[in-house]
Amino acid sequence: MKLRTVTLSLLALLSAALPARAEDPAAYPTRKIRMLLPYAAGGGGDVVGRLLADRMSKSLGQSIYIENHTGAAGTLGTQMVAAAANDGYTITVGGMTTHVLAPAIYPKLAYDPIKDFTTIGRVGTSSIMLVATKDFAANDIKGLIALAKKGEPVQYGSWGVGSTGQFCAEILMQQTGIKMDHVPFNGIAKLAGDLLGGHISLATLDVATATPLVKDGSIKALAACGERSPSLPDVASYKEQGVPFDRSLSWAMYAPAGLAEPIAKKLSAALKDALGDAVVKEKLLGLGITPQFVPGDEQRDINARDIAVWKQVAKDAGIEVK
């Protein structure tokens, strides 16, 4: 008995010392998948992630559960994804801030948004709305330019330094030559509240926040930074109003770098199927996101080009978060 016990103990030790056998990519997935989201529960990015997780789990035959890890404008949770095992059991949904703007404004960003991720595919595109109080003197970009050129100080609010909202305002100033003073707010809810209260007259808001306020007449929209939004189809884009800007503001799905190709293809196919679902489409449109699948390799190249563009915008505007 003693010899048998010793033998079994040695075998157990040897087994523990050996590396675990990697899962056959062809069998993926064989267990639950974690979607790690760098957004607060209930926020726009969280809602998008949960919507996709629910639909993709049906295609993959395994449940996808959500973990929220907020902090540092979404870069903390995104860094956790970059550092996770590249086995297909950790994925995320990233927006403009985490994968395009962050490298433009954080000189010591803890991850490389291109090299440290496998891009699964684009989820869709959205816009940022330039909005104002009902009594603001301008109704469009032409009117705003005229107002600014009168020499009167123009202030605008965004939901923080380095936010997509600030970048959209900087693009407008760089392309038109007007000057506006930036007032950063601690979050989009506080910004929207102060806009409604008349404490600030001009602001940039994400389309999900702006849409109900514009539709009920509480505020007015001057322009869409990006593209016309299906939520507010009557609001002309920057480009349509003479501002040469046509970059997509996109959402995409990512996994850690080095993901096996068969696994990446399965995730990509599940994402594409989800975006083709009528209920998913309707709900994304309700959030101001136009569903638009783009394959991972193509979206990665788009991100790389956009990072270079936004880095130059940040440099010219002096936007940097230390």
Legacy VTK file of the C-alpha trace (Angstrom):
# vtk DataFile Version 3.0
C-alpha trace
ASCII
DATASET POLYDATA
POINTS 322 float
0.000 0.000 0.000
2.829 2.343 0.891
4.556 1.748 -2.466
1.292 2.372 -4.344
0.693 5.584 -2.374
4.200 6.869 -3.144
3.799 6.011 -6.827
0.471 7.848 -7.077
1.932 10.874 -5.298
4.872 11.002 -7.731
2.512 10.763 -10.688
0.414 13.604 -9.286
3.490 15.792 -8.856
4.708 15.039 -12.358
1.286 15.782 -13.788
1.121 19.128 -11.994
4.568 20.058 -13.304
3.605 19.458 -16.926
2.017 22.322 -18.918
-1.707 21.979 -19.543
-2.569 20.703 -22.981
-3.804 23.496 -25.200
-7.388 23.169 -26.335
-7.931 22.050 -29.910
-9.032 25.237 -31.728
-11.427 23.150 -33.812
-13.349 22.220 -30.642
-13.715 25.834 -29.440
-15.640 26.836 -27.423
-15.949 24.146 -24.763
-16.706 26.436 -21.810
-18.062 29.866 -20.916
-16.510 32.942 -22.542
-15.744 36.112 -20.590
-16.559 39.475 -22.149
-14.494 41.966 -20.168
-15.933 45.448 -20.671
-14.038 48.608 -19.639
-17.321 50.482 -19.053
-19.611 51.025 -16.095
-22.657 48.778 -15.891
-25.617 50.398 -17.615
-23.512 52.711 -19.807
-23.615 52.718 -23.600
-20.613 50.424 -24.083
-21.944 48.001 -21.466
-25.334 47.824 -23.175
-23.677 47.132 -26.543
-21.522 44.378 -25.055
-24.419 42.645 -23.300
-26.545 42.793 -26.431
-23.836 41.131 -28.520
-22.946 38.616 -25.813
-26.512 37.381 -25.609
-26.874 36.872 -29.361
-23.365 35.488 -29.986
-23.769 32.870 -27.258
-26.526 31.309 -29.340
-24.257 30.986 -32.387
-21.302 29.680 -30.377
-23.256 27.252 -28.221
-21.677 28.583 -25.021
-22.760 31.376 -22.702
-20.839 34.653 -22.662
-20.743 36.360 -19.273
-19.911 39.997 -18.557
-17.251 41.468 -16.285
-17.031 45.252 -15.904
-13.650 46.787 -15.060
-13.717 50.574 -15.250
-10.995 53.169 -14.761
-8.647 55.490 -16.656
-11.187 56.265 -19.388
-11.570 52.590 -20.238
-7.858 51.891 -20.627
-7.588 49.895 -17.384
-10.038 47.185 -18.452
-8.644 47.214 -21.980
-5.151 46.576 -20.593
-6.528 43.566 -18.700
-7.805 42.112 -21.970
-4.415 42.629 -23.633
-2.761 40.727 -20.770
-5.271 37.840 -20.761
-4.628 34.374 -22.215
-5.051 34.272 -25.989
-7.299 31.205 -25.896
-10.533 32.827 -27.063
-12.109 32.908 -23.611
-11.598 36.647 -23.060
-13.043 39.167 -25.503
-14.075 42.814 -25.330
-15.895 45.570 -27.185
-13.779 48.672 -27.688
-14.724 52.143 -28.804
-12.862 55.156 -30.164
-11.367 56.100 -26.802
-9.859 52.706 -25.909
-8.384 51.776 -29.289
-7.890 54.993 -31.273
-7.811 58.084 -29.052
-5.983 56.606 -26.047
-2.690 56.127 -27.930
-3.018 59.708 -29.146
-3.291 61.239 -25.678
-1.606 58.831 -23.233
2.186 58.986 -23.728
2.698 55.973 -21.441
-0.249 53.788 -22.452
0.242 50.285 -21.035
-0.854 48.516 -24.223
-0.440 48.802 -27.973
-3.932 49.006 -29.509
-2.748 47.264 -32.687
-0.032 44.780 -31.651
-1.615 43.620 -28.382
-4.994 42.614 -29.828
-6.628 40.360 -32.365
-9.352 42.391 -34.039
-12.461 40.227 -34.425
-14.462 42.718 -36.479
-16.321 46.004 -36.504
-19.606 46.270 -34.637
-20.772 49.543 -36.157
-20.291 53.280 -36.363
-21.738 56.155 -34.397
-21.618 59.926 -34.317
-20.938 62.669 -31.827
-23.505 65.462 -31.852
-22.675 69.156 -31.589
-25.644 70.513 -29.649
-26.763 73.763 -28.037
-29.461 75.327 -25.903
-32.628 76.307 -27.729
-31.782 80.028 -27.550
-28.182 79.649 -28.782
-27.459 82.185 -31.536
-26.416 79.595 -34.163
-28.359 76.708 -35.712
-25.595 75.096 -37.775
-21.847 75.236 -38.390
-22.147 78.247 -40.714
-23.935 80.161 -37.962
-21.379 79.049 -35.369
-18.507 80.256 -37.539
-20.201 83.628 -37.983
-20.775 83.885 -34.232
-17.172 83.020 -33.397
-15.809 85.485 -35.957
-17.672 88.337 -34.288
-15.047 88.097 -31.585
-17.408 87.024 -28.814
-16.015 84.240 -26.600
-17.534 80.844 -27.359
-17.357 78.059 -24.805
-18.241 74.421 -25.361
-18.457 71.525 -22.960
-17.359 67.919 -23.405
-17.411 64.960 -21.017
-13.682 65.205 -20.328
-10.168 65.920 -21.551
-9.298 63.521 -24.353
-12.925 62.508 -24.914
-14.258 61.921 -28.404
-16.340 65.037 -27.840
-13.255 67.197 -27.329
-11.584 65.707 -30.394
-14.646 66.461 -32.537
-14.606 70.085 -31.368
-10.873 70.361 -32.034
-11.372 69.016 -35.575
-14.010 71.699 -36.135
-11.705 74.460 -34.888
-8.704 73.241 -36.877
-10.672 72.971 -40.106
-12.588 76.266 -39.828
-10.104 78.483 -37.987
-12.535 79.452 -35.237
-11.638 79.503 -31.548
-13.690 77.985 -28.748
-12.815 77.490 -25.087
-13.081 73.940 -23.787
-14.915 73.276 -20.525
-14.365 69.623 -19.507
-17.056 68.006 -17.364
-16.813 64.987 -15.097
-18.990 62.681 -17.159
-21.663 63.037 -19.789
-24.604 63.056 -17.346
-23.270 66.183 -15.591
-22.644 67.842 -18.957
-26.164 67.110 -20.221
-27.655 68.381 -16.943
-25.773 71.678 -17.115
-26.729 72.089 -20.774
-30.398 71.615 -19.906
-30.004 74.034 -17.011
-28.489 76.688 -19.253
-25.159 76.736 -17.382
-23.389 76.077 -20.679
-24.799 76.840 -24.118
-22.804 74.624 -26.485
-21.625 71.040 -26.050
-20.679 67.760 -27.675
-22.738 64.728 -26.643
-22.785 61.109 -27.713
-25.751 60.401 -29.957
-27.492 58.122 -27.435
-27.603 60.973 -24.901
-28.413 63.696 -27.420
-31.205 61.950 -29.352
-34.061 62.074 -26.809
-33.170 65.634 -25.769
-33.174 66.858 -29.377
-36.342 64.974 -30.268
-38.320 66.404 -27.343
-37.109 69.935 -28.128
-35.073 70.404 -24.944
-31.952 71.237 -26.988
-31.062 71.603 -30.666
-28.442 69.853 -32.779
-26.070 71.846 -35.002
-24.079 69.042 -36.636
-23.026 65.408 -36.494
-19.327 64.664 -36.167
-18.788 61.522 -38.214
-21.834 60.684 -40.262
-25.557 61.389 -40.225
-27.079 59.385 -37.428
-30.094 57.138 -38.056
-31.371 58.423 -34.706
-31.272 62.056 -35.899
-31.377 61.815 -39.702
-32.173 65.501 -40.225
-28.911 66.681 -38.642
-26.254 67.233 -41.324
-22.724 65.948 -40.828
-19.554 68.029 -40.633
-18.663 67.091 -44.215
-22.103 68.022 -45.522
-21.660 71.432 -43.889
-18.296 72.084 -45.496
-15.943 70.721 -42.830
-13.599 68.178 -44.476
-13.958 65.363 -41.966
-15.302 61.923 -42.826
-13.627 59.524 -40.381
-15.750 56.715 -38.962
-16.218 56.666 -35.205
-16.340 52.930 -34.783
-16.973 50.199 -32.239
-15.202 46.878 -32.669
-14.682 43.534 -30.952
-11.222 42.443 -29.809
-9.396 39.512 -28.197
-5.783 39.274 -26.976
-3.054 39.108 -29.645
-2.018 35.723 -31.004
-5.493 34.204 -31.104
-5.568 31.016 -33.189
-7.081 31.676 -36.614
-9.846 29.034 -36.335
-11.010 30.607 -33.062
-10.852 34.132 -34.491
-12.945 32.979 -37.464
-15.592 31.442 -35.194
-15.864 34.618 -33.131
-15.952 36.751 -36.262
-18.725 34.622 -37.784
-20.733 34.821 -34.550
-20.338 38.611 -34.483
-21.430 38.885 -38.110
-24.486 36.716 -37.408
-25.382 38.858 -34.383
-25.208 42.064 -36.411
-27.516 40.515 -39.000
-30.169 39.803 -36.378
-33.201 42.118 -36.706
-33.591 42.626 -32.937
-29.892 43.412 -32.476
-30.001 45.863 -35.387
-33.008 47.664 -33.951
-31.477 47.973 -30.498
-28.120 49.195 -31.822
-29.871 51.814 -33.940
-31.721 52.897 -30.803
-28.334 53.539 -29.214
-27.277 55.631 -32.208
-24.990 52.925 -33.603
-25.282 51.914 -37.246
-24.563 48.164 -37.382
-21.775 47.516 -39.877
-19.649 44.395 -39.864
-16.104 44.792 -41.202
-13.650 41.856 -41.044
-10.985 42.002 -38.333
-7.922 42.485 -40.538
-9.592 45.334 -42.404
-10.741 47.044 -39.209
-7.240 46.707 -37.717
-5.784 48.553 -40.716
-8.466 51.245 -40.422
-7.609 51.682 -36.733
-3.911 52.051 -37.542
-4.638 54.811 -40.071
-7.068 56.570 -37.728
-4.587 56.527 -34.826
-2.090 58.427 -36.970
-4.745 61.014 -37.898
-5.951 61.561 -34.326
-2.389 61.728 -32.973
-1.804 64.697 -35.249
-5.050 66.309 -34.081
-3.979 65.815 -30.467
-0.503 67.213 -31.157
-1.872 70.305 -32.897
-4.391 70.891 -30.090
-1.997 70.099 -27.250
-4.224 67.336 -25.865
-2.304 65.016 -23.533
-3.201 63.095 -20.390
-0.173 62.462 -18.161
LINES 1 323
322 0 1 2 3 4 5 6 7 8 9 10 11 12 13 14 15 16 17 18 19 20 21 22 23 24 25 26 27 28 29 30 31 32 33 34 35 36 37 38 39 40 41 42 43 44 45 46 47 48 49 50 51 52 53 54 55 56 57 58 59 60 61 62 63 64 65 66 67 68 69 70 71 72 73 74 75 76 77 78 79 80 81 82 83 84 85 86 87 88 89 90 91 92 93 94 95 96 97 98 99 100 101 102 103 104 105 106 107 108 109 110 111 112 113 114 115 116 117 118 119 120 121 122 123 124 125 126 127 128 129 130 131 132 133 134 135 136 137 138 139 140 141 142 143 144 145 146 147 148 149 150 151 152 153 154 155 156 157 158 159 160 161 162 163 164 165 166 167 168 169 170 171 172 173 174 175 176 177 178 179 180 181 182 183 184 185 186 187 188 189 190 191 192 193 194 195 196 197 198 199 200 201 202 203 204 205 206 207 208 209 210 211 212 213 214 215 216 217 218 219 220 221 222 223 224 225 226 227 228 229 230 231 232 233 234 235 236 237 238 239 240 241 242 243 244 245 246 247 248 249 250 251 252 253 254 255 256 257 258 259 260 261 262 263 264 265 266 267 268 269 270 271 272 273 274 275 276 277 278 279 280 281 282 283 284 285 286 287 288 289 290 291 292 293 294 295 296 297 298 299 300 301 302 303 304 305 306 307 308 309 310 311 312 313 314 315 316 317 318 319 320 321
